[in-house]
Amino acid sequence: MSEIGRNMRELQEFLKSPKLRGNVGEEVLKDLISQIFPKNSFHLQYQFRSGEKVDAAIKTDAGILPIDSKFPMENFQKMMKAADKTAKELFAKEFIRDVRRHIDAIAKKYILPEEGTMDFCLMYIPSETIFYEVANIPELMDYARKQRVYMVSPTTLYAHLQMILLSFEGKKIETRSREVFALLRALKVDYAKVNDGLSTLGRHITNASSQFINVTSSFDKIGKKLNTTKSLEKEVVKEIEA
């Protein structure tokens, strides 16, 4: 019961003033984005070439993600305050019509692939209570999806932003992995070059060693022959003296 009371108070405060709703929505949106992303990865009041401004735009590798925080609340407020079923149903229809128009408007204004946006945008509803009510109108949710406009609450927006952040981190890891693999490929090439050099040096050393052995052997043979010559020389001298 305390949770229901809190939600109703939240709803009542949120519905008091359209200007306040807009300011609160934008501030909450700003706080959420600022807590997750660095300043250079998003823009507030991002302006398109048409002059239209979206409340927030997040820069991603897939393009700019526009987020609208305005929401048509007047007929929703009347629906919530209606005393009888007929009036409630009437205002509910008007509210659905308002939201459909808003969906069409933001799809037209903010989904602009030619200006680098993604092919969808987010409609931020700054109240979990109101989001719950809207989410229980299937025809409205289906219509929004067909227009590639996805309605989010503070909680579901946070989940969306976390997913985007994870994609950022994944991109960083991917980039770092490419750098590591490039370094490994370079090391492989260098290893092959050093290995070839060592093989060549080894062959030269082996050849030099063989040559050294051959020269040493020849030198020994020459030494033996010289020794033999000395012996013969001594014998010849003895014979002459005799």
C-alpha positions as CSV (number, residue, x, y, z in Angstrom):
1,M,0.0,0.0,0.0
2,S,2.9,2.4,0.8
3,E,4.3,1.7,-2.7
4,I,1.0,2.5,-4.3
5,G,0.8,5.7,-2.3
6,R,4.3,6.7,-3.3
7,N,3.5,6.0,-7.0
8,M,0.3,8.1,-6.8
9,R,2.2,11.0,-5.2
10,E,4.8,10.7,-7.9
11,L,2.1,10.8,-10.5
12,Q,0.4,13.8,-9.0
13,E,3.6,15.8,-8.7
14,F,4.5,14.9,-12.2
15,L,1.2,16.0,-13.6
16,K,1.0,19.4,-11.9
17,S,2.7,21.6,-14.6
18,P,3.6,20.9,-18.3
19,K,6.7,23.1,-17.9
20,L,7.7,21.3,-14.8
21,R,7.2,18.0,-16.5
22,G,9.4,19.0,-19.3
23,N,12.1,20.3,-17.0
24,V,12.0,17.3,-14.7
25,G,12.0,14.9,-17.7
26,E,15.0,16.6,-19.2
27,E,16.9,16.8,-16.0
28,V,16.3,13.1,-15.1
29,L,17.3,12.2,-18.6
30,K,20.5,14.3,-18.4
31,D,21.4,12.7,-15.0
32,L,20.9,9.2,-16.3
33,I,23.0,9.7,-19.4
34,S,25.7,11.6,-17.5
35,Q,26.1,8.8,-15.0
36,I,26.8,6.3,-17.7
37,F,28.6,8.0,-20.6
38,P,31.5,10.4,-20.8
39,K,30.7,13.9,-21.9
40,N,32.1,13.6,-25.4
41,S,29.8,10.7,-26.2
42,F,26.5,12.5,-26.0
43,H,24.9,15.8,-26.7
44,L,22.0,17.5,-25.0
45,Q,19.6,19.6,-27.1
46,Y,21.2,18.2,-30.3
47,Q,20.3,20.2,-33.3
48,F,19.6,18.8,-36.8
49,R,20.0,20.6,-40.1
50,S,16.2,21.3,-40.1
51,G,16.7,23.3,-36.9
52,E,14.8,20.7,-34.8
53,K,16.4,19.9,-31.5
54,V,16.2,16.5,-29.7
55,D,16.6,16.4,-26.0
56,A,19.5,14.0,-26.1
57,A,21.6,12.3,-28.7
58,I,24.1,9.5,-27.9
59,K,26.9,8.9,-30.4
60,T,27.5,5.2,-31.2
61,D,29.5,3.4,-33.9
62,A,26.1,2.5,-35.5
63,G,25.0,6.2,-35.6
64,I,23.4,8.8,-33.4
65,L,20.7,7.6,-31.1
66,P,18.0,10.4,-30.5
67,I,16.1,10.4,-27.2
68,D,13.0,12.5,-26.8
69,S,11.8,13.4,-23.3
70,K,8.6,15.3,-24.1
71,F,5.4,13.5,-23.6
72,P,1.7,14.5,-24.2
73,M,0.1,14.4,-20.7
74,E,-3.0,16.6,-20.8
75,N,-5.5,14.0,-21.8
76,F,-3.8,11.4,-19.7
77,Q,-4.3,13.7,-16.7
78,K,-7.9,14.1,-17.6
79,M,-8.3,10.4,-18.0
80,M,-6.9,9.8,-14.5
81,K,-9.2,12.4,-13.0
82,A,-12.3,11.4,-14.8
83,A,-15.1,10.4,-12.4
84,D,-17.1,8.1,-14.7
85,K,-16.3,5.3,-17.2
86,T,-17.6,7.1,-20.3
87,A,-15.4,10.2,-19.7
88,K,-12.4,8.0,-18.8
89,E,-12.8,6.1,-22.1
90,L,-13.2,9.3,-24.1
91,F,-10.0,10.8,-22.6
92,A,-8.2,7.5,-23.1
93,K,-8.9,7.7,-26.8
94,E,-7.8,11.3,-26.9
95,F,-4.6,10.3,-25.1
96,I,-3.9,7.5,-27.5
97,R,-4.4,9.9,-30.4
98,D,-2.0,12.4,-28.8
99,V,0.7,9.8,-28.3
100,R,0.3,8.5,-31.8
101,R,0.7,12.0,-33.2
102,H,3.8,12.5,-31.0
103,I,5.2,9.2,-32.2
104,D,4.8,10.3,-35.8
105,A,6.3,13.7,-35.0
106,I,9.5,12.4,-33.4
107,A,9.9,9.7,-36.0
108,K,9.8,12.3,-38.7
109,K,12.0,14.8,-36.9
110,Y,14.6,12.6,-35.4
111,I,15.0,9.4,-37.4
112,L,17.3,10.8,-40.1
113,P,19.8,8.3,-41.4
114,E,21.0,10.9,-43.9
115,E,22.2,12.9,-41.0
116,G,23.9,10.0,-39.3
117,T,21.1,8.8,-36.9
118,M,20.2,5.2,-36.2
119,D,17.0,3.9,-37.8
120,F,15.1,4.2,-34.5
121,C,14.8,6.6,-31.6
122,L,13.7,6.4,-28.0
123,M,10.7,8.2,-26.4
124,Y,11.5,8.7,-22.7
125,I,8.6,8.7,-20.2
126,P,10.0,10.1,-17.0
127,S,7.6,8.2,-14.7
128,E,7.4,4.4,-14.1
129,T,3.7,4.7,-13.2
130,I,2.8,6.4,-16.5
131,F,5.0,4.1,-18.5
132,Y,3.2,1.1,-16.9
133,E,-0.1,2.6,-18.0
134,V,1.1,3.2,-21.5
135,A,2.7,-0.3,-21.7
136,N,-0.7,-1.8,-21.0
137,I,-2.1,-0.3,-24.2
138,P,-1.0,-2.9,-26.8
139,E,-2.2,-0.9,-29.9
140,L,0.0,2.0,-28.8
141,M,3.1,0.0,-28.2
142,D,2.6,-1.8,-31.5
143,Y,2.1,1.4,-33.4
144,A,5.3,2.9,-31.8
145,R,7.3,-0.2,-32.8
146,K,6.1,0.1,-36.4
147,Q,7.3,3.7,-36.5
148,R,10.6,2.5,-35.0
149,V,10.0,4.6,-31.8
150,Y,10.7,2.7,-28.6
151,M,9.1,4.0,-25.4
152,V,11.3,3.7,-22.3
153,S,10.9,4.5,-18.6
154,P,13.8,5.6,-16.3
155,T,14.4,1.9,-15.5
156,T,14.2,0.5,-19.0
157,L,16.2,3.5,-20.4
158,Y,18.9,2.7,-17.9
159,A,19.0,-0.9,-19.3
160,H,19.1,0.4,-22.9
161,L,22.0,2.7,-22.0
162,Q,23.9,-0.1,-20.3
163,M,23.6,-2.2,-23.4
164,I,25.0,0.7,-25.5
165,L,27.8,1.2,-23.0
166,L,28.6,-2.6,-23.2
167,S,28.7,-2.2,-27.0
168,F,31.2,0.7,-26.5
169,E,33.3,-1.5,-24.2
170,G,33.1,-4.4,-26.7
171,K,34.3,-2.1,-29.4
172,K,37.3,-1.0,-27.3
173,I,38.1,-4.7,-26.6
174,E,37.7,-5.5,-30.3
175,T,40.1,-2.6,-31.2
176,R,42.6,-3.7,-28.5
177,S,42.4,-7.3,-29.7
178,R,43.1,-6.2,-33.3
179,E,46.2,-4.3,-32.0
180,V,47.4,-7.3,-30.1
181,F,46.9,-9.7,-33.1
182,A,48.7,-7.2,-35.3
183,L,51.6,-7.2,-32.9
184,L,51.6,-11.0,-32.8
185,R,51.6,-11.1,-36.6
186,A,54.6,-8.7,-36.6
187,L,56.4,-10.8,-34.0
188,K,55.7,-13.9,-36.1
189,V,57.4,-12.2,-39.1
190,D,60.3,-11.0,-37.0
191,Y,60.7,-14.5,-35.5
192,A,60.8,-16.1,-39.0
193,K,63.5,-13.6,-40.1
194,V,65.6,-14.3,-37.0
195,N,65.1,-18.0,-37.4
196,D,66.3,-17.8,-41.0
197,G,69.3,-15.7,-39.9
198,L,70.2,-18.2,-37.2
199,S,69.8,-21.1,-39.7
200,T,72.1,-19.4,-42.1
201,L,74.6,-18.5,-39.4
202,G,74.4,-22.1,-38.2
203,R,75.2,-23.4,-41.7
204,H,78.1,-21.0,-41.9
205,I,79.4,-22.1,-38.6
206,T,79.0,-25.8,-39.6
207,N,80.8,-25.1,-42.9
208,A,83.6,-23.1,-41.1
209,S,83.9,-25.9,-38.6
210,S,84.2,-28.5,-41.3
211,Q,86.7,-26.3,-43.2
212,F,88.7,-25.9,-40.0
213,I,88.8,-29.6,-39.5
214,N,89.9,-30.1,-43.1
215,V,92.6,-27.4,-42.8
216,T,93.8,-28.8,-39.5
217,S,94.0,-32.3,-41.0
218,S,95.9,-31.1,-44.0
219,F,98.2,-29.1,-41.7
220,D,98.8,-32.3,-39.6
221,K,99.7,-34.2,-42.8
222,I,102.1,-31.5,-43.9
223,G,103.7,-31.6,-40.4
224,K,104.1,-35.4,-40.6
225,K,105.7,-35.0,-44.1
226,L,108.1,-32.4,-42.7
227,N,109.0,-34.7,-39.9
228,T,109.6,-37.5,-42.4
229,T,111.8,-35.1,-44.4
230,K,113.9,-34.2,-41.3
231,S,114.5,-37.9,-40.6
232,L,115.6,-38.6,-44.2
233,E,117.8,-35.5,-44.0
234,K,119.6,-36.9,-40.9
235,E,120.1,-40.3,-42.5
236,V,121.6,-38.6,-45.6
237,V,124.0,-36.6,-43.5
238,K,125.1,-39.7,-41.6
239,E,125.8,-41.5,-44.9
240,I,127.8,-38.6,-46.2
241,E,129.9,-38.4,-43.1
242,A,130.5,-42.1,-43.1
